[in-house]
Amino acid sequence: MADVKRIATRASYGEALVELGAEHDDFVVFDADLAAATQTAKFKAAYPDRFFNAGIAESNLMGMAAGVATTGRVAFASTFAMFAAGRAFEQVRNSIGYPHLNVKIGATHAGISVGEDGATHQCNEDIALMRTIPGMTVVVPADDVEAKACVRAAYELDGPVYMRFGRLAAPVINDPETYEFKLGRGILMREGSDVTIVACGLMVSAALEAAEALAERGIDAEVINIHTIKPIDADIILKSAEKTGRVVTVEEHSVIGGLGDAAADVLVQNHPVPMKKIGVEDVFGYSGPALDLLHEFGLDAEGIIKKVAAFMA
């Protein structure tokens, strides 16, 4: 996929905010002194009167966003995933989730692909944390097209939303002319008959690449993009599992509490089938080039091919 256009979803987030700002004046954007990295600086430049920097105080950031949301406005709160889901968890839970406020959390720099920033910043637990908050919608877009669409959908939804964006440039796999985004609705990316690969975020493109290689080995893999982890599209997972009889989940997140567990909950209660979770095992990451780390952790096409082939055997 060397010739495929690549755009970091954090950049898509910043651009989507600017586009949305031109259409609506009822929302404000908050950041925690990371506007250049989260790409909210683009919104700040376009609409300085609707941008607020909370400083390096992420808990205050969430409290400020919650306060604005009580006035009837929509608030976007942005910082790194480690700080949004980790450091500010109590404020997200009690000040945003509990009163079910219209705060949209733009969490960037998630997962192993943060690279050189190392284990302290490679948040592989955020999906698990956000899934536990009642009423919280959790979205992990796969590419530029999907990321922009999810920002618009989050704005239109009444209630809190956690959006997970990446630092690493991701292959653009969706056609902006034909793509249709619906919260809570998975997308069939490739039909297959032998095994279902359910992926989210950066792993969707990797799963598609792996599926093509697996086909050469005689393994026909179906690939599903589950961009909305909560509420999860149970129907598309069950329909595919009934057809293939095997399910593999792939995520740039811990295998504990993320997409894999969400899919497992669906399957075990409705249609149990052999299943394997591919993700970050019960370990911390470490500093290194993003692509090298993804390979090291088996979160590239090569790693997926090996694990799916072994699972099928």
N, C-alpha and C positions, 0 to 999 in steps of 0.2 A: 504493500500500500504506500510505497514511497512517493508516488505521483499524486496522492490524494491531498487536497487542501487541509491544513491543520490549523485550528484556532482553539485557544484555551477557553474553557467555558466561563472563567472569571471575566475575560474580556467581553464575552457575549452578554454577561450580566450587566456590566457597565453600560454597554451600548443600548441594551433593552431599557434600562432606566431612563436614559436620555430620550429615547423614542416615546416612551410612555409619558414622560414629563411634558412633551409637546401636546399631548392629547388630554391630559388630566392635570388639574392643579390642586387636587385634594390629597396629595400624598407628599411626605417629606422623607429625606434619607439621612440616616445617622451612620457614623463610622467611628472607629476607635483608633484614630491616628494611623490608619493603614490605607488611606484612600487611594494611594498610587498602586498598592498591591492588590487591593480588592476591586480596583477599577471604578470605584464610586467617584473618583476625582473627575471623571467625565461629566457626571451629573452636577458636581460642584461648579465646574466651569460654565455649564449651560444655565444652571438655576441656583446661583449662590445663596439666594434668600430662602431656599428650601433645603439647604444642606447644613448639617450640624456635626461638629467633631467633638465627641465626648472625651477625647484623650485616651490615654492608656488606662481605661477604667471600664472594662467590659460589663461588669455587673451594673454600673451606672448607665451604660449604654442601653441595656435592656429595660431598665426602669424608666429612662427618658422616653424610649419608644412606646412603652406601655402607657405612659402619661398622655402622650400626644394622641394615641389611639382612643383614649376615653373621650376625646373631644369630637369624635366622629371622623377624624382623618385616618388615612392609612399610613402606617409607618414601616419603612424598610430599615432594618438594623443590620449592619455589615461588619464582619471581622473574620479572622481565621476560624476555621471549624473547631480547632482546639480550644479557642477562647469562647466561642459562641455556645458550643454544646458542653464544654468542660468547665471552664472557669465560671461561666454565668448560668450554670444549670439551675440553681435555685431560683434566680430571677425569671428565667424562662418558664420554669414550672409554675411558680407562685404568682408572678406579676403578669404573665402573658397567657399561659395555658389555663390556669384556674379560672380567671374571668373570661376566657375565650375571646381575647382581644384581636383586633385586626392588625397584627404585627407580622411582617414577612421577614424572616431571617435569611440573609444572604451570606452563607458560610463558605468561604473560599479556602484554598490551600488544604484540601482534605486528602487523606490517604498517603500511601507510601510514595506516590509520585511527587510529593513536596521535595523529595530528594535530599539535597545537601543540608537542609534545615534540621534534619535528624529526628530522632525518636520523640523529643519533646513537642515537636510541631506536627509530626505525622499522625494526625488523628484518625485512628482506625476503630473508634468506639462511638462516634457521634450518631450514626444511624440507630444503633442500639439504644442510646440514651433518649433520643428524640421520639422513638417509637413508643416509649413507655408513658409519654405524657398524653393524657386523655384529650382527644379532639385535635391533636397536632397532625397536620398533613406533612408527609416527608417525601421530597422529590429529589431524584438524582439524575439529571439530564445527561444524555450520552454525547451530545455534540453541540455546536454553535446554534443550529436551527432549533433544536429541542430546548436548549437553555433559554433562548429568547422567548420561545413560546411558553415556557413554564413560568417566566417572570410575569408575563401578561395574565396567565391563568391564575397565578397567586394573587395578583392585584384584584382580580374580579371575584375571587372566593371570599366569603365572609368567614373570618377566623384565622388562627395562626398557621403559618406555613414555614417549614424549614427546607431551604433549598441548598443543595450541596454542589459546590463548584470546584473545579480543579485548577492547579497551577500549570500543569503540563499541557501543551497544545495537543488537542484531540482531533483525530480524523473526522472530517465532516461527511457523515454517512447518509444524511437525510436530504431530500430535495425540498427546498423552501417553497417551491411552486405547488407541490402536491401534499406536503406533510400536514397532518392534522393531529393536534395535541389535545388530549382530554385527560384531566386528572383522574387517577384511579383506573385508567384503561391501558392495559399492556398492548404491545405491538408485535405482530408476527413478522419477523425480519427475513426468515428463511424457512421454507417447509422441509420437513424430514420425516423419517419413519422409524429410525432406530433408537434415538435418544433425544431428549429435550434439553437444550442448554438455555437456562434462564439467567440473564445478565442485566447489569445496570451500569450507568456511568461510562467511564473509560473502557470498561470490560466488554461493552457491546461490540465495538469494532474489533476487539481482539477475538471475541467469540465467533464473529462472522468469518474472520480470517482463518481461525482454527477449523471451522466447519468445512470450508473449502478443501483444506488439506486432509481432513478426516475422510472426506468423500473419496479421495484418491486411495484410501486404505479400505474402502468398502463400508465405511460407517456413515450413514445418512443422518446428519444431525439437524434437528429443528432448532432455530434460534429465536428466542423471545426477548424483547426489550421491556423490562419492567421498570419504567422510569419513576412510577409512583410506588414507593415501598409501603406507604400507609396513606389511604386505604389501598390494599393490594388487590389486583385483579385476579380473584380466585378462579373465575370462569375460564380464562385463557390458559392458565396453568393446568387446570384439571382436564380440559379438553385435549391438550397436547399430551399430558401424562397418560390418558386413556388410550391414545393412539400409539405412543412410542413405548410405554411401559418402563421407562427409566428417566430420571431427572438429575441434571447436574446444574448447580447454581454457581455463578462466578461474580465476585465482587471485590473491589479494592477497599476492603474493610475487614474487620475481624470476622472469623467464621462464627463467632458467638454474638447472637443478638441482631444480626443484620438481615440482608436479603435472604440468605440461606435459611435462617430460622423462620422468617416470615413465610417462605414457600413451604417449609416443612410443616408448619402449623396447618396450612391449607391441605396438604396431602395426607397427613396422618389422620385428620378428622373426616376426610371425604373419600380419598382414593389412595391408600398407601401403596407406594411402589419403591423399588430400590432407588436410593438417592445418594448423591455425593455433593459435599460443599467444598468449593474452591475459593480460597481467600487467604487472609493473613491468619496463620495459626495463633495459638495462645502465646504470642511473643511480641516484643517491642521491635520497631524498625531501627534503622541506624543510618548515619549519614552516607550519601553517595549519589552519583548521577542517577536521575529519575529512571531512565530506561534500563540501566544496569540493575537497579533495585527491583524493578518490576520483573526482570528476568530471574533475579536471585530468588524472589518469592514465588516464582511460577505463575506470575500474573501477566504473561504475554501469550501470544498465540502458541508459541512452542510449548510453554508450560501447560496450557490448556489441552493441547493435542496429546501430550504424554499422559496426563491424568485421566482424560476421557477414554483414551485407548485402553489404559490399564483397568479402568472401571468396567468397560465393556467386556474385557477379557475375563 
